[in-house]
């Protein structure tokens, strides 16, 4: 079945460091890919998405490119801030009608000042 | 526009009881999905409802059920609660004008259920 694998955390960075969180997926067909962020005590917020190969999603300085050849959707940010501390989830939704979103395990990010 | 709301936010039940959780989607959204989040299993898809019909279903036992009303509000029910049902239950809504997968889901804050 479909699955998402993302790097284990926690990831600890200093402010202004470069961030990469790796994500790979297994799916039949051409799913849509997403990154969600969860702040403590809150629900999920969509960070960015890409719906087809070579699409680049971007938001708030975060970027991820849909790489079909490597089945990857790695999250990057050039300069992290303390306020970016949260849990990040990579996810896919098969384009087979409706929503049956599969999530990765989540990666906790700590950014220290 | 109001976001997705879930009630109650916190709930404590004992084993064997049943529970009903409620989700009100964003106005105009027709798709409502439910997810269970636990430290051990992460985020898992329960089911999705669209226009009062279950459109997708995850791999959960029959104790987990749901429904959607004509105003798109949704409820999920868990019968005969087990300790392992303790989790954060998240609801998400979407316009679902197309095939669904490419659209954005908006998540509510969740209902935290503790089973004693």
gemmi code that builds the backbone of each chain (N, CA, C; Angstrom):
import gemmi

chains = {
    "A": [
        ("UNK", (0.824, -1.202, 0.000), (0.000, 0.000, 0.000), (0.854, 1.246, 0.000)),
        ("UNK", (0.183, 2.384, -0.095), (0.891, 3.661, -0.096), (1.531, 3.926, 1.262)),
        ("UNK", (2.675, 4.604, 1.235), (3.357, 4.918, 2.491), (4.237, 6.144, 2.328)),
        ("UNK", (4.562, 6.754, 3.464), (5.440, 7.925, 3.502), (6.491, 7.677, 4.575)),
        ("UNK", (7.741, 7.928, 4.225), (8.841, 7.774, 5.173), (9.564, 9.105, 5.293)),
        ("UNK", (9.705, 9.585, 6.514), (10.437, 10.823, 6.702), (11.481, 10.639, 7.783)),
        ("UNK", (12.475, 11.494, 7.751), (13.599, 11.334, 8.662), (13.141, 11.472, 10.096)),
        ("UNK", (13.786, 10.683, 10.944), (13.427, 10.720, 12.350), (14.009, 11.959, 13.001)),
        ("UNK", (13.322, 12.427, 14.013), (13.853, 13.537, 14.771), (14.258, 13.082, 16.157)),
        ("UNK", (14.429, 14.007, 17.060), (14.278, 15.429, 16.769), (15.482, 16.007, 16.029)),
        ("UNK", (15.212, 17.087, 15.324), (16.264, 17.844, 14.669), (16.452, 19.129, 15.461)),
        ("UNK", (17.662, 19.401, 15.869), (17.966, 20.610, 16.640), (18.912, 21.483, 15.840)),
        ("UNK", (18.501, 22.719, 15.608), (19.297, 23.664, 14.826), (19.413, 24.986, 15.566)),
        ("UNK", (20.423, 25.716, 15.239), (20.553, 27.084, 15.736), (19.821, 28.017, 14.782)),
        ("UNK", (19.380, 29.121, 15.314), (18.678, 30.105, 14.486), (19.546, 30.479, 13.287)),
        ("UNK", (18.908, 30.652, 12.135), (19.518, 31.020, 10.855), (20.226, 29.848, 10.169)),
        ("UNK", (20.167, 28.665, 10.740), (20.750, 27.490, 10.076), (19.854, 27.041, 8.934)),
        ("UNK", (20.440, 26.197, 8.047), (19.697, 25.635, 6.913), (18.993, 24.355, 7.370)),
        ("UNK", (17.761, 24.215, 6.924), (16.964, 23.052, 7.319), (16.671, 22.167, 6.114)),
        ("UNK", (16.869, 20.873, 6.294), (16.368, 19.876, 5.343), (15.713, 18.762, 6.137)),
        ("UNK", (14.491, 18.424, 5.781), (13.818, 17.245, 6.341), (13.485, 16.349, 5.157)),
        ("UNK", (14.067, 15.162, 5.153), (13.875, 14.249, 4.029), (12.538, 13.526, 4.102)),
        ("UNK", (11.945, 13.337, 2.931), (10.677, 12.608, 2.829), (10.674, 11.821, 1.529)),
        ("UNK", (10.389, 10.531, 1.610), (10.194, 9.711, 0.418), (8.855, 9.014, 0.524)),
        ("UNK", (8.330, 8.621, -0.613), (6.997, 8.016, -0.598), (6.937, 6.802, -1.511)),
        ("UNK", (5.956, 5.985, -1.275), (5.621, 4.854, -2.141), (4.144, 4.966, -2.456)),
        ("UNK", (3.824, 5.004, -3.727), (2.418, 5.134, -4.110), (2.227, 4.644, -5.532)),
        ("UNK", (1.046, 4.153, -5.816), (0.692, 3.840, -7.189), (0.116, 5.111, -7.811)),
        ("UNK", (0.370, 5.305, -9.071), (-0.148, 6.494, -9.725), (0.611, 7.745, -9.334)),
        ("UNK", (-0.101, 8.853, -9.334), (0.526, 10.156, -9.116), (-0.195, 10.890, -7.998)),
        ("UNK", (0.256, 10.669, -6.781), (-0.425, 11.305, -5.651), (-0.104, 12.791, -5.565)),
        ("UNK", (-0.861, 13.508, -4.777), (-0.503, 14.863, -4.385), (0.326, 14.759, -3.110)),
        ("UNK", (1.271, 15.669, -2.951), (2.181, 15.622, -1.801), (2.058, 16.896, -0.980)),
        ("UNK", (2.192, 16.742, 0.315), (1.957, 17.853, 1.230), (2.999, 17.854, 2.363)),
        ("UNK", (3.230, 19.033, 2.885), (3.892, 19.185, 4.175), (2.938, 19.940, 5.081)),
        ("UNK", (2.721, 19.345, 6.272), (1.912, 19.980, 7.296), (2.802, 20.290, 8.500)),
        ("UNK", (2.394, 21.301, 9.279), (3.121, 21.644, 10.499), (2.129, 21.634, 11.661)),
        ("UNK", (2.602, 21.136, 12.797), (1.765, 21.084, 13.997), (2.515, 21.751, 15.148)),
        ("UNK", (1.948, 22.843, 15.634), (2.509, 23.528, 16.791), (1.920, 22.905, 18.055)),
        ("UNK", (2.602, 23.020, 19.170), (2.145, 22.374, 20.407), (0.686, 22.696, 20.733)),
        ("UNK", (-0.092, 21.661, 20.987), (-1.479, 21.836, 21.400), (-2.425, 22.245, 20.289)),
        ("UNK", (-1.967, 22.211, 19.062), (-2.814, 22.654, 17.955), (-3.019, 21.536, 16.940)),
        ("UNK", (-3.937, 21.791, 16.001), (-4.146, 20.856, 14.905), (-3.099, 21.060, 13.827)),
        ("UNK", (-3.323, 20.458, 12.678), (-2.374, 20.547, 11.575), (-2.661, 21.765, 10.712)),
        ("UNK", (-1.589, 22.376, 10.251), (-1.731, 23.473, 9.299), (-0.989, 23.079, 8.032)),
        ("UNK", (-1.617, 23.312, 6.890), (-0.932, 23.051, 5.635), (0.204, 24.047, 5.461)),
        ("UNK", (1.393, 23.526, 5.197), (2.547, 24.388, 4.974), (2.731, 24.632, 3.466)),
        ("UNK", (2.739, 23.559, 2.693), (2.849, 23.678, 1.245), (2.415, 22.377, 0.595)),
        ("UNK", (2.197, 22.441, -0.720), (1.766, 21.239, -1.432), (2.268, 21.274, -2.869)),
        ("UNK", (2.255, 20.098, -3.494), (2.596, 19.963, -4.910), (1.732, 18.849, -5.470)),
        ("UNK", (1.142, 19.084, -6.617), (0.175, 18.126, -7.129), (0.658, 17.324, -8.323)),
        ("UNK", (1.817, 17.690, -8.896), (2.342, 16.881, -9.994), (3.854, 16.970, -10.016)),
        ("UNK", (4.447, 16.050, -10.771), (5.898, 15.945, -10.828), (6.534, 17.269, -11.238)),
        ("UNK", (7.655, 17.588, -10.567), (8.463, 18.795, -10.799), (7.828, 20.073, -10.249)),
        ("UNK", (6.629, 19.980, -9.699), (6.026, 21.138, -9.029), (6.866, 21.489, -7.808)),
        ("UNK", (6.986, 22.773, -7.539), (7.625, 23.217, -6.307), (6.586, 23.932, -5.473)),
        ("UNK", (6.406, 23.452, -4.250), (5.542, 24.138, -3.311), (6.395, 25.041, -2.437)),
        ("UNK", (5.851, 26.205, -2.078), (6.610, 27.108, -1.225), (5.672, 27.944, -0.373)),
        ("UNK", (6.153, 28.281, 0.832), (5.350, 29.086, 1.753), (6.228, 29.464, 2.931)),
        ("UNK", (6.199, 30.707, 3.346), (6.906, 31.195, 4.528), (8.394, 30.846, 4.506)),
        ("UNK", (9.002, 30.800, 3.344), (10.411, 30.491, 3.230), (10.718, 29.013, 3.105)),
        ("UNK", (9.725, 28.170, 3.288), (9.880, 26.721, 3.115), (9.620, 26.350, 1.655)),
        ("UNK", (10.362, 25.343, 1.182), (10.179, 24.861, -0.190), (10.287, 23.348, -0.220)),
        ("UNK", (9.602, 22.748, -1.204), (9.755, 21.316, -1.452), (9.402, 21.066, -2.906)),
        ("UNK", (10.160, 20.184, -3.559), (9.929, 19.887, -4.965), (9.513, 18.435, -5.121)),
        ("UNK", (8.478, 18.206, -5.885), (7.934, 16.869, -6.164), (8.854, 16.182, -7.159)),
        ("UNK", (9.619, 15.215, -6.683), (10.568, 14.495, -7.531), (10.048, 13.080, -7.780)),
        ("UNK", (9.496, 12.873, -8.949), (8.907, 11.565, -9.258), (9.999, 10.503, -9.433)),
        ("UNK", (11.127, 10.896, -10.030), (12.164, 9.911, -10.326), (12.790, 9.338, -9.060)),
        ("UNK", (12.816, 10.145, -8.000), (13.367, 9.667, -6.726), (12.277, 9.472, -5.678)),
        ("UNK", (11.044, 9.624, -6.065), (9.866, 9.550, -5.167), (10.151, 10.283, -3.861)),
        ("UNK", (10.527, 11.546, -3.991), (10.887, 12.326, -2.809), (10.201, 13.677, -2.805)),
        ("UNK", (10.133, 14.264, -1.616), (9.503, 15.581, -1.439), (10.154, 16.211, -0.209)),
        ("UNK", (11.420, 16.498, -0.307), (12.195, 16.991, 0.832), (11.861, 18.443, 1.148)),
        ("UNK", (11.746, 18.741, 2.433), (11.419, 20.090, 2.886), (12.712, 20.847, 3.186)),
        ("UNK", (12.803, 22.097, 2.721), (13.997, 22.908, 2.949), (13.605, 24.316, 3.355)),
        ("UNK", (14.484, 24.917, 4.173), (14.352, 26.338, 4.477), (15.758, 26.889, 4.675)),
        ("UNK", (16.007, 28.022, 4.092), (17.363, 28.559, 4.100), (17.820, 29.086, 5.445)),
        ("UNK", (16.906, 29.599, 6.249), (17.299, 30.228, 7.509), (16.145, 30.066, 8.496)),
        ("UNK", (16.302, 29.147, 9.441), (15.196, 28.864, 10.367), (15.174, 29.865, 11.514)),
        ("UNK", (13.984, 30.025, 12.078), (13.777, 30.909, 13.222), (13.266, 30.078, 14.395)),
        ("UNK", (13.392, 30.661, 15.589), (12.896, 29.964, 16.780), (11.417, 29.615, 16.619)),
        ("UNK", (10.673, 30.499, 15.973), (9.233, 30.290, 15.787), (8.909, 29.118, 14.850)),
        ("UNK", (9.907, 28.571, 14.171), (9.688, 27.402, 13.305), (9.687, 26.094, 14.100)),
        ("UNK", (9.989, 26.158, 15.374), (9.991, 24.956, 16.209), (8.590, 24.350, 16.230)),
        ("UNK", (8.485, 23.116, 15.782), (7.193, 22.457, 15.632), (7.452, 21.028, 15.157)),
        ("UNK", (6.368, 20.296, 14.909), (6.482, 18.972, 14.296), (6.019, 19.092, 12.842)),
        ("UNK", (6.802, 18.538, 11.936), (6.522, 18.621, 10.509), (6.160, 17.240, 9.972)),
        ("UNK", (5.055, 17.185, 9.232), (4.565, 15.930, 8.671), (4.552, 15.997, 7.154)),
        ("UNK", (5.151, 15.004, 6.542), (5.041, 14.819, 5.107), (3.836, 13.917, 4.860)),
        ("UNK", (3.093, 14.169, 3.792), (1.881, 13.383, 3.561), (1.588, 13.263, 2.071)),
        ("UNK", (0.847, 12.235, 1.718), (0.379, 12.092, 0.347), (-1.100, 11.778, 0.338)),
        ("UNK", (-1.764, 12.222, -0.711), (-3.155, 11.873, -0.959), (-3.237, 11.287, -2.355)),
        ("UNK", (-3.670, 10.037, -2.475), (-3.802, 9.435, -3.803), (-4.851, 10.182, -4.612)),
        ("UNK", (-4.619, 10.332, -5.896), (-5.598, 11.006, -6.750), (-6.587, 9.998, -7.317)),
        ("UNK", (-7.232, 9.289, -6.399), (-8.191, 8.261, -6.811), (-9.596, 8.627, -6.377)),
        ("UNK", (-9.795, 9.882, -6.012), (-11.119, 10.310, -5.593), (-11.192, 10.447, -4.090)),
        ("UNK", (-11.511, 11.634, -3.635), (-11.649, 11.847, -2.201), (-10.322, 11.956, -1.490)),
        ("UNK", (-10.388, 11.951, -0.177), (-9.199, 12.105, 0.656), (-8.957, 10.847, 1.469)),
        ("UNK", (-7.796, 10.288, 1.308), (-7.355, 9.196, 2.157), (-5.886, 9.461, 2.407)),
        ("UNK", (-5.605, 10.520, 3.122), (-4.244, 11.023, 3.267), (-3.412, 10.111, 4.151)),
        ("UNK", (-2.217, 9.811, 3.664), (-1.251, 8.994, 4.395), (-0.162, 9.924, 4.909)),
        ("UNK", (0.124, 9.849, 6.204), (1.103, 10.731, 6.808), (2.386, 9.984, 7.173)),
        ("UNK", (3.493, 10.707, 7.127), (4.720, 10.192, 7.704), (4.653, 10.305, 9.221)),
        ("UNK", (5.685, 9.818, 9.875), (5.697, 9.750, 11.336), (5.883, 11.110, 11.999)),
        ("UNK", (6.310, 12.096, 11.230), (6.536, 13.417, 11.799), (7.979, 13.604, 12.230)),
        ("UNK", (8.472, 14.822, 12.080), (9.824, 15.173, 12.512), (9.742, 16.407, 13.387)),
        ("UNK", (10.199, 16.237, 14.633), (10.166, 17.372, 15.553), (11.392, 18.234, 15.329)),
        ("UNK", (11.172, 19.520, 15.170), (12.258, 20.486, 14.968), (12.342, 21.421, 16.166)),
        ("UNK", (13.553, 21.517, 16.715), (13.833, 22.500, 17.758), (14.815, 23.515, 17.188)),
        ("UNK", (14.487, 24.781, 17.299), (15.409, 25.833, 16.866), (15.780, 26.652, 18.087)),
        ("UNK", (17.084, 26.728, 18.373), (17.528, 27.486, 19.546), (18.125, 28.823, 19.122)),
        ("UNK", (17.880, 29.806, 19.983), (18.349, 31.175, 19.702), (19.858, 31.283, 19.864)),
    ],
    "B": [
        ("UNK", (-13.949, 33.950, 7.658), (-14.645, 32.666, 7.640), (-14.197, 31.849, 8.827)),
        ("UNK", (-15.130, 31.256, 9.546), (-14.770, 30.421, 10.687), (-14.063, 29.165, 10.189)),
        ("UNK", (-13.128, 28.677, 11.009), (-12.407, 27.465, 10.647), (-13.191, 26.228, 11.033)),
        ("UNK", (-12.525, 25.102, 10.955), (-13.129, 23.836, 11.354), (-13.216, 23.806, 12.877)),
        ("UNK", (-14.376, 23.483, 13.393), (-14.524, 23.408, 14.837), (-14.848, 21.980, 15.247)),
        ("UNK", (-14.303, 21.604, 16.404), (-14.531, 20.263, 16.923), (-14.968, 20.377, 18.376)),
        ("UNK", (-15.949, 19.569, 18.716), (-16.416, 19.539, 20.093), (-16.639, 18.101, 20.547)),
        ("UNK", (-16.387, 17.792, 21.818), (-15.703, 18.668, 22.772), (-14.198, 18.706, 22.481)),
        ("UNK", (-13.480, 19.540, 23.155), (-12.023, 19.586, 22.957), (-11.317, 18.516, 23.785)),
        ("UNK", (-11.883, 18.208, 24.922), (-11.291, 17.198, 25.799), (-12.396, 16.294, 26.340)),
        ("UNK", (-12.035, 15.040, 26.521), (-13.037, 14.067, 26.943), (-12.349, 12.951, 27.719)),
        ("UNK", (-12.946, 12.557, 28.824), (-12.432, 11.417, 29.578), (-13.558, 10.387, 29.676)),
        ("UNK", (-13.253, 9.166, 29.288), (-14.224, 8.064, 29.333), (-13.559, 6.858, 29.985)),
        ("UNK", (-14.380, 5.884, 30.317), (-13.839, 4.636, 30.849), (-14.027, 3.514, 29.842)),
        ("UNK", (-13.237, 2.474, 29.998), (-13.312, 1.323, 29.087), (-14.732, 0.790, 29.005)),
        ("UNK", (-15.131, 0.440, 27.806), (-16.450, -0.130, 27.607), (-17.514, 0.892, 27.249)),
        ("UNK", (-17.262, 2.155, 27.560), (-18.233, 3.187, 27.213), (-18.162, 3.496, 25.715)),
        ("UNK", (-19.094, 4.308, 25.267), (-19.021, 4.789, 23.896), (-18.903, 6.314, 23.901)),
        ("UNK", (-18.459, 6.865, 22.785), (-18.247, 8.304, 22.717), (-18.618, 8.809, 21.327)),
        ("UNK", (-19.117, 10.027, 21.288), (-19.439, 10.677, 20.019), (-18.718, 12.006, 19.955)),
        ("UNK", (-17.993, 12.205, 18.874), (-17.265, 13.448, 18.644), (-17.906, 14.183, 17.466)),
        ("UNK", (-17.860, 15.508, 17.528), (-18.526, 16.297, 16.499), (-17.540, 17.200, 15.762)),
        ("UNK", (-17.828, 17.418, 14.491), (-16.982, 18.266, 13.651), (-17.857, 19.139, 12.776)),
        ("UNK", (-17.632, 20.442, 12.824), (-18.330, 21.361, 11.934), (-17.330, 21.902, 10.927)),
        ("UNK", (-17.536, 21.593, 9.649), (-16.551, 22.020, 8.634), (-16.678, 23.498, 8.331)),
        ("UNK", (-15.745, 23.995, 7.578), (-15.808, 25.366, 7.077), (-17.030, 25.492, 6.179)),
        ("UNK", (-17.708, 26.616, 6.277), (-18.929, 26.819, 5.495), (-18.662, 26.589, 4.008)),
        ("UNK", (-19.505, 25.754, 3.396), (-19.365, 25.466, 1.982), (-18.553, 24.223, 1.678)),
        ("UNK", (-17.831, 23.718, 2.662), (-17.045, 22.497, 2.447), (-17.947, 21.279, 2.531)),
        ("UNK", (-17.734, 20.346, 1.608), (-18.607, 19.176, 1.556), (-17.927, 17.879, 1.990)),
        ("UNK", (-16.607, 17.912, 2.051), (-15.877, 16.716, 2.451), (-15.379, 16.874, 3.881)),
        ("UNK", (-15.590, 15.847, 4.680), (-15.070, 15.823, 6.045), (-14.335, 14.511, 6.247)),
        ("UNK", (-13.102, 14.602, 6.724), (-12.282, 13.423, 6.996), (-11.917, 13.396, 8.470)),
        ("UNK", (-11.719, 12.198, 8.968), (-11.334, 12.004, 10.371), (-10.005, 11.255, 10.446)),
        ("UNK", (-9.173, 11.662, 11.412), (-7.871, 11.035, 11.620), (-7.662, 10.808, 13.115)),
        ("UNK", (-6.929, 9.751, 13.414), (-6.542, 9.475, 14.792), (-5.034, 9.716, 14.925)),
        ("UNK", (-4.638, 10.449, 15.952), (-3.219, 10.694, 16.177), (-2.803, 10.157, 17.540)),
        ("UNK", (-1.870, 9.230, 17.541), (-1.320, 8.678, 18.775), (0.198, 8.717, 18.701)),
        ("UNK", (0.873, 8.736, 19.864), (2.341, 8.741, 19.846), (2.920, 7.490, 19.183)),
        ("UNK", (2.255, 6.365, 19.333), (2.794, 5.120, 18.802), (2.528, 4.905, 17.323)),
        ("UNK", (1.338, 5.228, 16.877), (0.932, 4.958, 15.491), (0.936, 6.183, 14.604)),
        ("UNK", (1.134, 7.352, 15.193), (1.140, 8.568, 14.392), (-0.259, 8.941, 13.930)),
        ("UNK", (-0.322, 9.564, 12.772), (-1.602, 10.010, 12.203), (-2.133, 8.944, 11.269)),
        ("UNK", (-3.342, 8.485, 11.557), (-3.946, 7.450, 10.732), (-5.328, 7.870, 10.269)),
        ("UNK", (-5.606, 7.603, 9.014), (-6.878, 7.953, 8.396), (-7.973, 7.017, 8.886)),
        ("UNK", (-9.080, 7.603, 9.321), (-10.233, 6.801, 9.762), (-11.244, 6.637, 8.639)),
        ("UNK", (-11.830, 7.734, 8.208), (-12.803, 7.712, 7.111), (-13.049, 9.125, 6.608)),
        ("UNK", (-13.662, 9.177, 5.423), (-14.039, 10.431, 4.803), (-15.493, 10.380, 4.386)),
        ("UNK", (-16.186, 11.484, 4.611), (-17.568, 11.608, 4.178), (-17.705, 12.758, 3.189)),
        ("UNK", (-18.528, 12.509, 2.193), (-18.790, 13.514, 1.159), (-20.265, 13.431, 0.806)),
        ("UNK", (-20.945, 14.553, 0.931), (-22.390, 14.592, 0.640), (-23.123, 13.452, 1.340)),
        ("UNK", (-22.860, 13.302, 2.617), (-23.557, 12.357, 3.508), (-23.224, 10.889, 3.248)),
        ("UNK", (-22.252, 10.630, 2.375), (-21.874, 9.247, 2.043), (-20.411, 9.013, 2.407)),
        ("UNK", (-20.140, 7.837, 2.937), (-18.750, 7.512, 3.222), (-18.038, 7.228, 1.907)),
        ("UNK", (-17.019, 7.993, 1.609), (-16.334, 7.871, 0.328), (-15.040, 7.059, 0.449)),
        ("UNK", (-14.374, 7.161, 1.578), (-13.143, 6.415, 1.801), (-13.126, 5.919, 3.236)),
        ("UNK", (-12.426, 4.798, 3.431), (-12.380, 4.216, 4.762), (-10.976, 3.707, 5.032)),
        ("UNK", (-10.501, 3.906, 6.250), (-9.196, 3.389, 6.648), (-9.336, 1.998, 7.244)),
        ("UNK", (-8.273, 1.551, 7.884), (-8.240, 0.187, 8.423), (-8.493, 0.156, 9.920)),
        ("UNK", (-9.646, 0.590, 10.313), (-10.023, 0.575, 11.720), (-11.178, -0.400, 11.922)),
        ("UNK", (-11.283, -0.972, 13.142), (-12.374, -1.922, 13.397), (-13.734, -1.244, 13.337)),
        ("UNK", (-14.756, -2.072, 13.248), (-16.120, -1.587, 13.108), (-16.614, -0.775, 14.298)),
        ("UNK", (-15.869, -0.800, 15.410), (-16.255, 0.018, 16.571), (-16.211, 1.521, 16.237)),
        ("UNK", (-15.442, 1.837, 15.214), (-15.319, 3.222, 14.777), (-16.307, 3.452, 13.628)),
        ("UNK", (-17.171, 4.415, 13.800), (-18.148, 4.702, 12.758), (-18.354, 6.205, 12.670)),
        ("UNK", (-18.973, 6.614, 11.600), (-19.208, 8.038, 11.440), (-20.444, 8.283, 10.624)),
        ("UNK", (-20.795, 9.544, 10.531), (-21.885, 9.933, 9.647), (-21.748, 11.417, 9.342)),
        ("UNK", (-22.444, 11.809, 8.284), (-22.440, 13.210, 7.900), (-23.865, 13.647, 7.671)),
        ("UNK", (-24.164, 14.838, 8.115), (-25.509, 15.366, 7.988), (-25.630, 16.245, 6.740)),
        ("UNK", (-26.863, 16.629, 6.447), (-27.109, 17.391, 5.221), (-26.421, 18.755, 5.244)),
        ("UNK", (-26.099, 19.269, 6.422), (-25.382, 20.554, 6.495), (-23.866, 20.351, 6.528)),
        ("UNK", (-23.434, 19.142, 6.225), (-22.022, 18.727, 6.155), (-21.366, 18.500, 7.514)),
        ("UNK", (-22.038, 18.842, 8.589), (-21.474, 18.511, 9.903), (-21.319, 17.003, 10.017)),
        ("UNK", (-20.298, 16.599, 10.747), (-20.034, 15.166, 10.841), (-19.844, 14.767, 12.301)),
        ("UNK", (-20.168, 13.538, 12.572), (-19.913, 12.947, 13.878), (-19.174, 11.635, 13.687)),
        ("UNK", (-18.323, 11.329, 14.645), (-17.763, 9.989, 14.670), (-18.065, 9.370, 16.027)),
        ("UNK", (-18.277, 8.082, 16.012), (-18.643, 7.360, 17.210), (-17.665, 6.207, 17.427)),
        ("UNK", (-17.283, 6.027, 18.665), (-16.469, 4.872, 19.004), (-17.216, 4.110, 20.094)),
        ("UNK", (-17.530, 2.869, 19.825), (-18.248, 2.069, 20.817), (-17.265, 1.168, 21.560)),
        ("UNK", (-17.669, 0.708, 22.711), (-16.873, -0.221, 23.515), (-15.406, 0.235, 23.577)),
        ("UNK", (-15.213, 1.379, 24.178), (-13.891, 1.988, 24.207), (-12.837, 1.092, 24.836)),
        ("UNK", (-11.641, 1.157, 24.263), (-10.478, 0.439, 24.793), (-9.419, 1.472, 25.169)),
        ("UNK", (-8.487, 1.050, 26.034), (-7.441, 1.971, 26.465), (-6.681, 2.525, 25.269)),
        ("UNK", (-6.482, 1.704, 24.270), (-5.724, 2.100, 23.080), (-6.428, 3.125, 22.209)),
        ("UNK", (-7.667, 3.430, 22.530), (-8.393, 4.447, 21.759), (-8.058, 5.855, 22.232)),
        ("UNK", (-7.301, 5.957, 23.322), (-6.860, 7.264, 23.784), (-6.016, 7.920, 22.704)),
        ("UNK", (-6.413, 9.098, 22.289), (-5.753, 9.725, 21.137), (-6.290, 11.128, 20.945)),
        ("UNK", (-5.648, 11.827, 20.028), (-6.166, 13.093, 19.526), (-6.906, 12.767, 18.235)),
        ("UNK", (-8.162, 13.109, 18.150), (-8.958, 12.854, 16.943), (-9.122, 14.161, 16.184)),
        ("UNK", (-8.608, 14.161, 14.975), (-8.617, 15.352, 14.133), (-9.633, 15.204, 13.014)),
        ("UNK", (-10.280, 16.293, 12.745), (-11.231, 16.368, 11.651), (-10.683, 17.369, 10.639)),
        ("UNK", (-10.918, 17.113, 9.363), (-10.470, 18.031, 8.318), (-11.582, 18.210, 7.304)),
        ("UNK", (-11.697, 19.409, 6.762), (-12.725, 19.622, 5.737), (-12.112, 20.184, 4.462)),
        ("UNK", (-12.816, 19.987, 3.376), (-12.350, 20.460, 2.079), (-13.554, 20.770, 1.192)),
        ("UNK", (-13.343, 21.675, 0.236), (-14.390, 21.974, -0.731), (-14.743, 20.747, -1.551)),
        ("UNK", (-13.691, 19.995, -1.951), (-13.862, 18.759, -2.722), (-14.666, 19.008, -3.997)),
        ("UNK", (-14.275, 20.016, -4.755), (-14.994, 20.297, -6.000), (-14.525, 19.372, -7.125)),
        ("UNK", (-13.280, 18.897, -6.998), (-12.736, 18.035, -8.043), (-12.589, 16.623, -7.554)),
        ("UNK", (-11.527, 15.967, -7.958), (-11.321, 14.583, -7.557), (-10.924, 14.481, -6.106)),
        ("UNK", (-10.478, 15.582, -5.543), (-10.230, 15.607, -4.104), (-8.780, 15.624, -3.715)),
        ("UNK", (-7.963, 14.790, -4.301), (-6.605, 14.629, -3.819), (-5.767, 15.884, -3.882)),
        ("UNK", (-6.031, 16.733, -4.873), (-5.163, 17.892, -5.045), (-5.626, 19.085, -4.228)),
        ("UNK", (-6.761, 18.959, -3.586), (-7.293, 20.095, -2.865), (-6.754, 20.166, -1.449)),
        ("UNK", (-6.941, 21.316, -0.848), (-6.423, 21.542, 0.502), (-7.424, 21.073, 1.546)),
        ("UNK", (-6.933, 20.345, 2.519), (-7.728, 19.997, 3.680), (-7.386, 20.969, 4.803)),
        ("UNK", (-8.413, 21.435, 5.506), (-8.225, 22.332, 6.636), (-8.584, 21.565, 7.907)),
        ("UNK", (-7.650, 21.552, 8.835), (-7.818, 20.744, 10.033), (-8.357, 21.552, 11.204)),
        ("UNK", (-9.160, 20.889, 12.012), (-9.609, 21.455, 13.261), (-8.565, 21.238, 14.351)),
        ("UNK", (-8.820, 21.765, 15.547), (-7.850, 21.656, 16.649), (-7.815, 20.270, 17.290)),
        ("UNK", (-8.844, 19.467, 17.005), (-8.853, 18.113, 17.542), (-9.636, 17.971, 18.834)),
        ("UNK", (-10.024, 16.737, 19.092), (-10.621, 16.346, 20.373), (-9.669, 15.353, 21.020)),
        ("UNK", (-9.244, 15.676, 22.232), (-8.330, 14.755, 22.933), (-9.162, 13.838, 23.818)),
        ("UNK", (-9.112, 12.550, 23.512), (-9.882, 11.538, 24.242), (-8.943, 10.728, 25.120)),
        ("UNK", (-9.288, 10.626, 26.371), (-8.537, 9.790, 27.307), (-9.462, 8.692, 27.804)),
        ("UNK", (-9.052, 7.453, 27.637), (-9.840, 6.311, 28.088), (-9.151, 5.699, 29.299)),
        ("UNK", (-9.876, 5.638, 30.414), (-9.304, 5.102, 31.665), (-9.820, 3.701, 31.961)),
    ],
}
model = gemmi.Model(1)
for chain_id, residues in chains.items():
    chain = gemmi.Chain(chain_id)
    for i, (resn, *xyz) in enumerate(residues, 1):
        res = gemmi.Residue()
        res.name, res.seqid = resn, gemmi.SeqId(i, " ")
        for name, pos in zip(("N", "CA", "C"), xyz):
            atom = gemmi.Atom()
            atom.name, atom.element = name, gemmi.Element(name[0])
            atom.pos, atom.b_iso = gemmi.Position(*pos), 0.0
            res.add_atom(atom)
        chain.add_residue(res)
    model.add_chain(chain)
structure = gemmi.Structure()
structure.add_model(model)
structure.setup_entities()
